[in-house]
Amino acid sequence: INISEPEPEPMTRDELLRYSCEITVDPDTVHTWLVLSEGNRKVTNTYSTERYPSHPDRFTGCEQVLSKESLTGRCYWEVEWTDTETTVAVAYKNIRRLGRGDQCIFGHNDRSWNIRRVGSGDPCIFGNNDRSWALKYNQHCYSYRKKYQLWHNNESISIPGPSSSRVGVFLDHRAGILSFYSISESMTFLYRLQTTFTKPLHAGVLLHGYNDTAEFCQLE
């Protein structure tokens, strides 16, 4: 019986880019304050209600979106933002969409994970439920050791890291690995999460403020 050795985890950005995947936003998930551009890769928060058709997948209370692509295997992507408080997340497709409760917010439930900028306590964000994981980043947080927060199921940990307008995300679905990186002139490792994923995941972002933007980058 041939038992293949597990493939080593990528350690450099060049190695991560071997697993780069194209991410686009599912228009049916977009909150009505958000506008898509750049081939559905860029999201802008306008605080102005758009006339989107009603859809059961649309977030109605949280200014967030999910990717059209479902993610399994090994995937790497990067998100660039222009605002000062952004949430980057992965979530199961069955995260709740209606309202602003914890079951809707990336990282506040057991169906999502996020890494986001420190500062938002809204209970409806990615990371406040068991269906999402979220990383939060706060440019205005002057403590290096509290610049980022990782959220899942409404629990968070503070993560040290440099200021950055771009974050990289590596997913090894089968191995249950989710890693985050700060991307600038160099790459800085932020955090590695080890868990068990039971369903395909979707990439997501949450935009907290007026004219905030986030874009899923096209990687070479």
N, C-alpha and C positions, 0 to 999 in steps of 0.2 A: 504494500500500500504506500503510495507516494503522498506524504503530508508536506505541503509546501510551507516554507517559512513565511511568517507575516512580513509584508513589505515594510521596510523601515519608515518611520515618520520623516517627512521633509523638515529640514533644519534651516535652509536658506530661502530667500525669496525666489531665487531661480528654481529651486526644487519645488516650492509651492506653486509657481506658475505652471508647472507641468500638469497640474490638476485644475487649472482655471476653467471656469464655466461661465457661459453668458447668462446673465440674469436680467429679466424684464418684469415689469410690474403687471399684474393681472388687473385690467381696468375694472373688472366687476367687484374688486375688493376696495377700491379707492373711496376714502371719506369725501364728502361733498365739499369740503374746504380745500381739497388738494387738486392740483392740476398736473397732468403728465406732459412730458416733452422728450425730445431726444430719443425718439423711437420707443417710448414707454420705459426708458431707463432713468429718467430724472423726474423728481417729485418736488413741487413747490407748494408751500402753504400760503394761500391767498387770503384766508379769513373771509372769503366771499363764496357764498353757496353756488356751486355749479349744478346744472340741471342734468344730473346723471339718472339713467333709468333705475327704477327700483330693482334690487337683486338681493337674494338671500345671503350672498357672500360679502356684501358691502358692509364695511364698518360704519356704524351710524353715530357712535359717540366718541370715538377715539380717532385722532388724526393720523392714521396709520394705514399701511398697505402690505400686501403679501405678493410674493413673486408668482408668476404664471407657472414657472418650472418647479416640479417636485424634485427634491434632492435626496439621492441615495448614493452609496459608494463613497468615493473621495471627491470632494469639490472644494475649490478655493475661489473666493471673490473679494473684491474691494469696494468700499463705499466712501465717496467723498462728499463732504458737506460744507456749507457756508455759514451755518448758524452756530450758536454757542452752546446749545443744549440739544443733543441728538441721541436717539436710541437706535441701535442696530440689533436685529434680532433674528432668531430662527423659531419657527412654530409649526405645530401640526395643523393640518388644514381644518380640523374640527374645532379650532379655537372659536369661542363665541363671538358673534359680530354685533349683536344688538345691545346698545346702551354703553355705559361707562363703568360697569362693574369689574371686579378683579378678573372674572372669567374672560374678559375681552382684552385686557392689557398685556402686551408682550412682557413676559418675565414675572407676572403676578399670578401665574397659575401653573399647573403641572403639564401644560401643553405647549409651553414656549420658554425660550431662554433669551435674555438680551444682555448686551453690554452697552451702557449709556452714560452720558455726562451727568455728573452729580447735580442734583437740584430739584428734580420733579418728584412730588409725592402723590401724584394723581393715582387713585386706586384702579384705574381702568387701562393701564399701560402694559405693553409687552413686558413680561417678567413678573406680573402680579398674580399669575395663575399657574396651574400645573400643566399647561399646554404650550408654554412659551419660555424661551431663554433670551435674556436681553443684556446688552452691554451699554452702559450710559457713560457719557463723557461730558464734563463741564469745563469749558475754557476759562470761566471766571473763578473756578476754585483754585485758590493760591497754594493749597497744600499739595505737593507733588504726590504724597502718599494717598490722597483721596481724589485724584483726578478722575478716576473711572470707578464705576460700580457694575458688578455682575449680578443680575437678578434672575431668579426662577422661583415660582410658586410663592411669591410675595416675600421672599427672603433675599438679602443682599450681602455682598462682601465688598469692601473697598480694595481697589487695586492701584498701586503706584504706576505712574507712566508719564511720558512727556506730552506736551501740547502737540496736537496734530489735527489736520483737517481731513485725514483719511485713515480708515481702519481696514485691516485685512482679516478675513474669516476663513478658517480651514475646518472642514467637516470630514471626518471619517465615520460614516454612518454605522458601518458594520462593527467597528471597534468601539463605538460610543464615545468618540473624541470630538471635542469642539474647542478650537484654539483661536485666540484673538491676538492681533499684532497692530502696533502703531506704525503707520507708514509715512515717512517723510523722505529726506535725503538718504536715510538708512532705515532699516526695519528693526523695531524693538518688540520683543516678545512681551505680551501682557499677561496672558493666563491660559491655562489648559484645563478644561473640564472633562472629567471621566464619568460617564453615565451609561444608561442603556436607552437607545431609541427604539421605539416599538412600531413606528410608522414613518413613511416618508416625511421630510421636512420641507418647509418653504422659507425663503429669506424674507425679511421684513424690515421696514424702517418706520419710525414715529417722529413727526416734526412738531415741536412744541410751540413755535412762535411765528409771528407774521413774517412773510417773505423768506422763511427758512427754506433751504433746499437740501436735498440729498440725491446723489446719483450713483447708480451701479456702474462701475467703471468698465470700459472696454479694455481688456488686457491682451497684450501681445503674446 
